Each structure stands twice: as C-alpha cells, then as structure tokens.
C-alpha cells in the first residue's frame, strides 16, 4: 500500500469509474482512486450515510432520508433534494426515473426522482418490513429480507410493485447481487447463497459456500461474487457453476469489511477502521491490495461514476473523491446532511442520499470541490 485517507467506521461502498463512495457514521466520503497506490479524498458530505448508488451526475444515498446529491463536480457535491422515508433506508437501487429503497421498518419504498430537486414517494410494499438490501434487473427488484430470505418483486409499474415469489435462507439475508438468472445472497453466518430466480415466480436455492466470516455484502461481476465477510475481509467466490461455488481468493482488511464494489480490475472495500481499501482483482485467484483511501469518519455506502466516488459517510454526510488514480484516491469535497447518511445513488450532477431519520436528500455535486 502506498497511500490512504483515514476514515473509521465505514460501512458501505460503491464505485463508478475512478471514484469510490464510502458511507458511514462520519458522512459520505468521495475518493479518487484513479491511481490505486495514491487514493485521493475529494469531498465529504457530512451526516450518517447508508448505501449509495450513482447514475449520471447524481448520487442517491439511503438512511433516514433519501438524499439526492449532485456529483457533477465530485470535489464539491451538493445536496439538491431529499424526501423523508417511513423507515430507515438500508439499501438503494435505481432504474430509470425511480429509486428503490430497502428499509428496515417500512419494506420496499419507491421514489420518483425524475425531478432531482423534488423527489417523491410513489409506491411501496411494506410487508417486506425487515428489508436489508435491494437490487434491480430489468422489470424486477430482488429484496433481501433479514428474517425471510429474498423476495422477487415486479416493478414494471413502480407505483404498484407486487411480490412474485420468495425463498427463505438459513440465516439473515444482508446483501444481494444479481446476474441475468441468479441472485447471490450474503447470508451472514451461512456464507454466500446462490439462488436461481428464473422464473421469478419460483426462486430456488441451487448452491452455497460457507465463507469463514460473516457475509454482510456482495457484488457480482463476470462469474465471480465478491463478499465483504466482516472479520474475514474480502472473499472472492467463483460462481461460474452456480451449483458448486468455490472460494477463489481472499484479502484481509485492517478491520471488519462492510461493503464492496467492483469496477474493471479493481475491488473497492470499506471497513470499520478506515473507509477504503483498493484491491487488484484482475486475477481473482490472486487478489492484491494496491492502495487505501483514508477519509475522516466511517463509510456506510459508496457509488462510483466516472473518475469520482461518492460516499454516504454517516454523520459526516456526503464525501466526493477523485479516484482517477486508484492507488491514490483524493477527497475533493464534502457536504453535511441533516442526519445519518446510509445509502446513495448518483445521476448526472446530482447525488441522492438516504439520510436516516431525515428522509431523502438531493445534493448538487456539479462542483466536486464544493458540493
């Protein structure tokens, strides 16, 4: 490792291009990882942030609110809109003009973000009350329920979502990632579960691998699942044969791994003692740490867009980082949010942040140095 930015208690991460977004208790941290050995902290949006997704120039972050953050200038992210959520936003996914939020107390919530400055709640399935994670593919959303496995939801009409099918898992379903036909579920003590979701009305488990730690989050790319495995760091699982997944490689983290995002040959991992670790996964069987980004405060979630990373950084809010050099991410800017930023999504020049009990916040990030 050749550089870093200190940021304890990072819980969520997402990545877009050369930017990494770290979510945690200290806000949303944006890190430039364009040089992996020299990550650069770009910005921090204060607040407590959950998971974040990016789209275009916007980041959408979960928490008590859904925040919309303009990240067109990642060093200066700006909250441009928000909406209060009826439950705590744990996870955020975006499709078209809608953001789908998994909340712990109010199930799946649907927000129309066609006007970033005026997001509005338009639909919900409250019965999935302990929702922990959500992922979207086509006209379907797959929701991880803490006590009841996964639910496949028809979102062809976002205002009227409906459950098509479900399947329970042995432990607590915490994170989920999707391929065209399968769902990969981080199921805490029972590791990674592989579910066939085709057809969506009859999902079924087809395989699993027991990871050494507690599987808390998962990302998928090209036949491999990347698992944030708490005390056991990053676990990379070969799922090319869904019925027989096998651990291909792993990397220890300085503390508990909380989230992971993958882009190109890089995996971006958040953890509790520092916000970001950048891992070369060009060979999934021999992953190598190439850099760190040390930003102040923890990270709960991250979204990446181009060369910018947008981090939902808990009580610190939103951080914008330049990740054009993945070995040296740089903090460009930050902006405080009213509460705890837990999730984020990005579109064009706006970031959408779920901000714990304060609802949804939209941040204008056109200038990353002054969000």
N, C-alpha and C positions, 0 to 999 in steps of 0.2 A: 504494500500500500504506500502511496506517495503523497496523499493529501486528505483533508477532511474538514467537516464543519460540525462542531459539537451540537447535538440536539437530543436530549434524553426523552424517553417515553414516546417514541414514535410507534404508532400502532397500524397505520395504513399507508400504502404506497401505490402510486400508479405512474405510468411513464408514457411519454409521447415524444418520439424523435430523440433529441438530446436533452430533454427536460425531464426531471423527476419531481413528482409531487409527494410530499410527506405530510401525513395527517397525524395529529397527536394533541396532547393537552396544551402545548405551547403555541398552537396555531398551524396555519398551512405554510409549509416551507417549500420554496421553489428553488431547485438546484439545477445548475447547468452541468451536465455530465458528458459534454462533447469530448472532453479529454478525460478518460476514465481514471487516470492517475492523478488528476488535479481537479476534482469536482468543485464547482463554484456556487456558493449560496447567492441566489439572485434577489429573493424577496421573501418576506414573511407577512402573512395576513394573520393578525392576532386573533385568538379565540381557540376554542376546543373543536377540532375537526375530526370527522369520521372519514369514510371512504369517499374518494373523489374520482370523477370521470371527466375527460376532456373531449371537446368537439369543436373543431374550428378554433375560434379565438376565445372560447369560453370554457371555464371550469365549473363543474356542478358538484357542490360539496354537501354531504349529509351531516346530520346532527339534530339538534332541537329544531333547527330551521333548515330549509333547503336554500343554500346561497348560490347566486349566480355571479360569477366573477369574470370580469373582462381581463383576459390574459394576453391580449394582442401585444402589449409591452410587458413581458414577464417580470421585468425588474420593478414594475410599478403596477401591480394588479389592483383593480378597483371593483369593489362590490357594487353592482348596478341594480340588483333586485333580490328580493327574498320573500319567502312565504313560510308561515308557521306550520309545523307539522303536528298532527294529533298524537304522534308517538315519536320516540327517538329514532332518527334516521341512521341505521347501521350501514347501509349499502346503497349505492346509486348506480343506475344504468340508464343509458339514453338511446332512444330510437326515434328518428325523425324529429318532430317538434315536441316530443314528450320525454319526461324523465320519470323513471320508475324507482321507487324508494322502498326498501325493506325496512320496516320499523318494528321495534320490539313490543310496542303496546297497541299498534293500530294496523298491523298487517301490511299489505302491499298498497302503497299510495301512488297515484298517478298525477303528475303535474304538467300542465301545458306551459312550455317555455318558448312558444313562437314569438312572444314579445319578451325579451330577456329582462326588461325593466319592470314587467308586470306578470310574473309567473302566477299561475292559479291552480288550485287543486280541482281536478275534474273527474276523478274516479278512484275506486278503492275496493279491496277485498279485505275487510277487517278480520275475517275468520282465521286468517293465517297470522295469528296475533304475535307469535314469537319469531317473526321473520328476522333472519340474520344476514342474508346475502341474496342478491338477485342478479341474474344475467339474462341477456336478451339475444335471441337469434330469430330473424325473420318476424313472423307474427306471433311468436311465443316468448314468454318470460318464464324462467325457471327460478323458483324461490326456495331457498334453504330455510327450513323451519327448525328451530333449536330442539324441539321435542318430538317432531313428527316427520323427519326426513325432508324430502323435496316435493314440491307441488309444481306441476306444469300448467301455465295459465295462458289462455287465449287472449291476446291483446290486439287483435285485428280491429277492434273498436275500443280505443283506450278509455273512453268514458264508461264502458261497461265490460270490464275484464271478467273472465269466468274460469274456474278451475276445470281442467280437462282430465287430469289424472294425478296420482301421487304414489309415493313409495316410501316406507319408513327406513331409517338407518339405525344401526345398533346404538350409537352414542348421540352426541349433539352435533347436528349439521351446522357448520360455521361458515364455510366458504364454498363457492361453486364456480366452475369454469365449464365452457361448452365447446364441443366440436359440432360438426354437422349432425351427428346422430347420437352422441353420448354426452352425459353430464359427469363431471369429475367433482366429487364432494369431499372437502376436508372435514372429517368426522371425529375430530379430537382424538380421544384415546384409541379409536379403532382405525386410525390412519386414513388412507385415501380409498374411497369407494367409487367404483365405476358403474354407471347406470346407462342402460340403453333407453333413450327417450323417443325412439321411433317404432311404433306410432306414439304421439304424445298422450294419447288416451290410456296407454298401458305401459308406463315406465317400469323397468325391471332391473335389479342389480345383476351384473354379469361377471364382476371380478372385484378384487380389492388387494391392497398391500398394506400391512401394518407398519407404519413408519415408527422410528424409535422414540419420537417425542409426542407432542400433542398437535395434530394437524389443525391449523387455525385459518389458513388461507391458501388458495390455489390459483395458479394461472396455467393456461394451456397454449402450446404452440407446436405445430408440426410433429405430432406423435409423442410429445413429452409433456408431462404435468410437473409444474414447479410448485413445491409445497413449502410454505412458511410453517416450520414444525416446532415452534416455540423453543424449548431448551435445546433442541437438536438442529437448529439453524435451518439452512436451505436443503431440502431433499429433492432431487430430480428423479422423476419416475418415468421409465419407458412404458408408454401405454399403446404402442403400435399394435399390440394384441390386447384388446380391451379385457379379454377373459383371463389374461395372465400378466398383469402389470408387475414390473420389477424395478427396484431402485437402481438407477444407473450411476449416480454420483451424488456427492453432498459437500457442503461447505459450512463450517462452523461460523457462528456470528458471535460478536462480543457479549451479547446478552440474548434475551428472548426474541426470536424472529416473529414479527407480527403480520407482515404483508409482503407481497412480491408482485412485480410487474416485469414483463419481458418485451424487449424490442431489439430486433436484429440479433447480434451476437451477445447482447448484454441482458443480465437479470439485475433488477434493482430491488434490494431487500431492505425493509425497515425493521427496526428493532427498538427495544425499550431504553437502552443505554445511549444510543446515538441514532440519528434519523435514517442514515442511508449507507448501504454497502453495495458496491457495484461489482458484479461478477461476470467474468468472461465465460459464456456457456456455448461458445462455438463448437466445442466438443462436450456434449452433456455428460460424457463418462469421465471427464477430467476438468471440472469447473475450477476457475482460478480467480481469486479476489484481485481486482486491479485498482480500486480506488474507493474512497469514502467521502461522504459529504457530511460535515459536522455543522449542523444548524442548532441554534438555541431552542431548547424545548423538544418535546416528543412529536411524533407524526402519527396521525391516525389513518390517513389515506393519501393517495397521490394519483394525479392524472398527468399524462405527458402529451405534448403537442409540439411537433417540430423539434426545435432545439431548447424548449422550455419545459420545466417540470413545475407543477402546481401542487402544493402540499396543504392538505387540511391538517393544521397543526394545533388542534385542541384549543386551549385558552389563548394561544397566541394568534390564532386566525389563519390567514392565507399567506403562504410564502411562495415567491416566484424565484426559480433558479434557472440559470443558464447551464444547460447540460450538453452544449455542443462538443465539449471535450469531456467524455465520460470519466476520465481519470481525475478530473479536477472540477467538479460542479461548483458553481458560484451563485451565491444569493444575490439576486438583483433588487428585489423589493419585497415588501410585506404590507399587509393591511389587517387591522384588528377587526374582529367580528363581535357581535353582542354577547355570544355565549361560547359554547364548545363546538368547534368545527370538527365534524367527524367524517364527512363524505364530500366528494367533489366531482364535478363534471365540467367540461370546457367546450365552448362553441364560439368560433370567430374571435371577437375581442372581449368576450365575457366569461366569467367563471361563476358557476352555480354551486353554492355551498349549503349543505345541510348543517345547521348551526345549533345542534342540541335543542334546548328548550326555547330558543328564539326563532325556530322555524327555518325558513329558506331565505338566503341572502344572495343577491346578484352583485358581482363585483366587476367593474370596468377595469380590465387589465391591458388596455391598449398600450399604455406606457409601463413596461415591467418594472421600471425603477420607481414608479410612484402609483401603485395600484389604489 
